[in-house]
Amino acid sequence: MDNKAYQKMDYALCLLSAAADGRNHGCIVNSFHQVTSSFPPKFTVAVNKDHETCKAVQAAGSFSVTLLDADAPAELIDTFGYKSGRVADKFAGREVQTDGSGNPYLKEHMVSRIACKVVDRLEIGSYILFVGQAAEAEVLGDGKVLTLQAYTDRGKATPPAATVYRTVEINGYRCTVCGYVYEGESLPPDFRCPLCGAPAEKFVKIEK
């Protein structure tokens, strides 16, 4: 099978967020899609089971999604795409808004937002596919949406929370559990994935 066939597809980079147990959680995904045109419309989003944001969505029974602006800074994507909510509050120091269900979202560097109530879910391997019914929707800016292709054109690896992965020419190792990429010629033997906690033996060398 030639995987280049479906690599022709492009995807929007979004910030998926939810609040649970008094904490805000969020991660960068590229799996958010509208699946019905009925009113209110329904959307799906797939998230790795090991991610704290996935657990927060399950606990909250709802989620917020904001679409990143094409000019969204690397710092924002690094924070929500490459760092774990287990060790830090990713929303700290940012101007956080709250939707009607109490879930956090950001306006800065975003073009629109959609808040959804979870109405169904399906486990797919290491991911959970949530079906959400739109409860709120708002345009936040006039810019274009940052896509996966546009982001990799910056020379950046796909954020590990994203379900669709695109490789770039880097030396490094990829976590086989969650997709996190460690950049470097060699991986320390005692290294643990900062996202899912997987040990070094769960990493594989990225082949160019």
Residue, then its C-alpha position, 0 to 999 in steps of 0.5 A: m500500500d502506498n501511504k503517499a496516496y492519503q498523505k495528499m490530504d491536509y488537516a487543520l491544527c486545532l487546540l482541543s481543551a477540557a476542564a476536569d477536577g479543577r484543572n485545565h487541559g489542552c493539546i494540539v490535534n489535527s483530527f477534528h472534523q465535521v461529520t453531519s450538516s444537520f442542526p446542530p452539527k456533529f463533529t468528531v475528534a480522536v485523542n490518544k488515551d494516554h493524554e491528560t486531555c483525553k481523560a479530561v474530555q471523558a470526565a467533562g463529557s464535553f470539549s472546546v476546539t479552537l482553530l489555530d491561525a496560520d501565523a500561530p507562534a511556535e511557542l504556543i504549538d510547542t507548549f500544547g503540542y509537545k509538553s505534558g499536562r501531567v507536569a505543568d499547567k499549559f494555560a498558565g500565564r495566558e488569557v483563558q476564556t471559558d465556554g458554557s460547559g466550563n471548558p477553557y479556550l484561548k482567543e489569541h492566535m485563533v480564528s474560530r472556536i466550537a464547543c461540543k457536548v460528547v454524545d458518543r465515543l468509540e475506542i480505536g486502538s490507542y485512541i478514543l474517537f469522540v462524537g460531539q454535538a455543537a453547543e457554541a460556535e464563534v469566529l475569533g479572527d479573519g486569518k486562515v487556519l494553520t494546516l498540518q502541511a503548512y506547519t511541516d513546511r516550517g520544518k517542524a515535526t508533527p505535534p505528537a498529540a496529532t493523529v496524522y503524522r508527517t515526517v521531516e528531515i531530522n535526526g531523532y527518535r519517535c515514541t511508539v506509544c504517543g508519537y513524541v519526537y526526541e531530536g538528537e543523534s542518540l537517546p539517553p538510556d534513562f530517557r522517559c517520554p515527557l508526554c506519556g512516560a514511556p521508557a527509552e526502549k519504546f522509542v524507534k530511530i526515525e529513518k530518513 
